[in-house]
């Protein structure tokens, strides 16, 4: 569906419709996540909890609005260990069913602990080796430029993942190449596998660090509507890559 097919009023109507349904679906997906986590061994539950609204905003609003505007929008989930959040959302929208969700991380299931390309619905890049997602997003975005394709790529990063040097090498590359069709989203939950993020490696001032690499930075709370609206707003900005810091923990 190209942008020219829809009038501005129709586009805004669809935008409002997506937003009104988004909050309800996100709440149901969260309830499912918490219920399911009690039934199985909770795999990185904190990571999944904090990522769920981000995943809902990306797949439940940002991607559909791309179709409305005639733009291909892809999501790279770099912090793949939040897979329970993705699978809970996929169940909510009917891409998988409750029975299959219960096969999570079992032999022969397509819903492995780290989502697999081809097997897992909507997954466009492998996960597991932290720090690589932004480089993958850069490649997808640069390929679109070379091919003349209207494509935007969002990448979900964990705050603990920012310990990886490759993230910052990729961030410099995004800015240097002027890839303004790349949108990074940081799940700033304040925790990583070995403890509190600031005790492992200091992350703050996080906003200033990204700005120093030439990125346009926005900071929002975990509210799903707030996340969705800032994603759409930043997608219209040209000339610089963008990053959204989604905070569910106090700064520092």
ChimeraX attribute file (.defattr): number of C-alpha atoms within 10 A of each C-alpha:
attribute: neighborCount
match mode: 1-to-1
recipient: residues
	/A:1	11
	/A:2	11
	/A:3	14
	/A:4	10
	/A:5	12
	/A:6	15
	/A:7	10
	/A:8	11
	/A:9	9
	/A:10	12
	/A:11	16
	/A:12	14
	/A:13	11
	/A:14	16
	/A:15	18
	/A:16	13
	/A:17	12
	/A:18	18
	/A:19	18
	/A:20	12
	/A:21	12
	/A:22	20
	/A:23	18
	/A:24	11
	/A:25	17
	/A:26	23
	/A:27	17
	/A:28	14
	/A:29	24
	/A:30	21
	/A:31	13
	/A:32	19
	/A:33	22
	/A:34	17
	/A:35	11
	/A:36	18
	/A:37	15
	/A:38	9
	/A:39	9
	/A:40	12
	/A:41	11
	/A:42	14
	/A:43	16
	/A:44	17
	/A:45	18
	/A:46	14
	/A:47	24
	/A:48	25
	/A:49	17
	/A:50	22
	/A:51	27
	/A:52	27
	/A:53	31
	/A:54	27
	/A:55	25
	/A:56	28
	/A:57	26
	/A:58	25
	/A:59	22
	/A:60	22
	/A:61	25
	/A:62	25
	/A:63	21
	/A:64	18
	/A:65	21
	/A:66	21
	/A:67	14
	/A:68	20
	/A:69	16
	/A:70	17
	/A:71	18
	/A:72	17
	/A:73	19
	/A:74	24
	/A:75	23
	/A:76	24
	/A:77	29
	/A:78	25
	/A:79	27
	/A:80	26
	/A:81	22
	/A:82	25
	/A:83	26
	/A:84	32
	/A:85	28
	/A:86	29
	/A:87	28
	/A:88	26
	/A:89	27
	/A:90	22
	/A:91	19
	/A:92	20
	/A:93	14
	/A:94	9
	/A:95	12
	/A:96	17
	/A:97	14
	/A:98	15
	/A:99	9
	/A:100	13
	/A:101	18
	/A:102	14
	/A:103	15
	/A:104	21
	/A:105	19
	/A:106	11
	/A:107	9
	/A:108	9
	/A:109	15
	/A:110	19
	/A:111	24
	/A:112	19
	/A:113	19
	/A:114	18
	/A:115	27
	/A:116	19
	/A:117	14
	/A:118	12
	/A:119	12
	/A:120	19
	/A:121	16
	/A:122	17
	/A:123	17
	/A:124	16
	/A:125	19
	/A:126	18
	/A:127	22
	/A:128	16
	/A:129	11
	/A:130	20
	/A:131	24
	/A:132	23
	/A:133	29
	/A:134	29
	/A:135	20
	/A:136	19
	/A:137	28
	/A:138	24
	/A:139	16
	/A:140	18
	/A:141	25
	/A:142	21
	/A:143	13
	/A:144	17
	/A:145	14
	/A:146	8
	/A:147	9
	/A:148	9
	/A:149	13
	/A:150	14
	/A:151	19
	/A:152	22
	/A:153	25
	/A:154	27
	/A:155	23
	/A:156	24
	/A:157	26
	/A:158	26
	/A:159	23
	/A:160	27
	/A:161	22
	/A:162	19
	/A:163	17
	/A:164	12
	/A:165	12
	/A:166	17
	/A:167	19
	/A:168	18
	/A:169	14
	/A:170	19
	/A:171	20
	/A:172	17
	/A:173	16
	/A:174	28
	/A:175	20
	/A:176	13
	/A:177	12
	/A:178	17
	/A:179	23
	/A:180	23
	/A:181	28
	/A:182	26
	/A:183	27
	/A:184	24
	/A:185	24
	/A:186	22
	/A:187	27
	/A:188	28
	/A:189	24
	/A:190	22
	/A:191	19
	/A:192	19
	/A:193	12
	/A:194	9
	/A:195	11
	/A:196	15
	/A:197	22
	/A:198	16
	/A:199	13
	/A:200	14
	/A:201	11
	/A:202	14
	/A:203	19
	/A:204	12
	/A:205	10
	/A:206	17
	/A:207	17
	/A:208	12
	/A:209	14
	/A:210	17
	/A:211	13
	/A:212	11
	/A:213	17
	/A:214	18
	/A:215	24
	/A:216	20
	/A:217	19
	/A:218	15
	/A:219	16
	/A:220	14
	/A:221	14
	/A:222	21
	/A:223	15
	/A:224	22
	/A:225	20
	/A:226	16
	/A:227	25
	/A:228	23
	/A:229	15
	/A:230	16
	/A:231	24
	/A:232	18
	/A:233	9
	/A:234	19
	/A:235	19
	/A:236	9
	/A:237	13
	/A:238	12
	/A:239	12
	/A:240	19
	/A:241	25
	/A:242	27
	/A:243	24
	/A:244	22
	/A:245	22
	/A:246	24
	/A:247	19
	/A:248	16
	/A:249	14
	/A:250	8
	/A:251	13
	/A:252	13
